[in-house]
Amino acid sequence: QVQLVESGGGLVQPVGSLRLSCAASGSAITSYTMGWYRQTPGNQRELVAAITSGSSPNYADSVKGRFTISRDNAKNTVYLQMNSLKPEDTAVYYCNAKYFYRAYWGRGTQVTVSS
């Protein structure tokens, strides 16, 4: 079992920055593909960014060049650096850990981009 706790969300003005953290416990995440997803009311959860166990990242087209995902296996933590934020980035952001058929989710952290 992997427990995931997100932090770092909040209210930020457009073009501002936030860094989300996802702290894992219960198991080392070394072998897991870690991802950040987001969801807005009435919509499906969508992938924002993911990073493999070998630290290869991939991003949704909507965040390429603005968001950066990284992992620190020594701290069992994954980060999402979000720059040049836009109002359409407003959502609940969820951390995900995936290894073959196993998948775990955090409870999410709210990000609101508004002036």
Beta strands, then each sheet from edge to edge (+ up, - down):
strand 1: 3-7
strand 2: 10-12
strand 3: 18-25
strand 4: 33-39
strand 5: 46-51
strand 6: 57-59
strand 7: 67-72
strand 8: 77-82
strand 9: 91-99
strand 10: 102-105
strand 11: 109-113
sheet 1: 1+ 3- 8+ 7-
sheet 2: 2+ 11+ 9- 4+ 5- 6+
sheet 3: 2+ 11+ 9- 10+
end
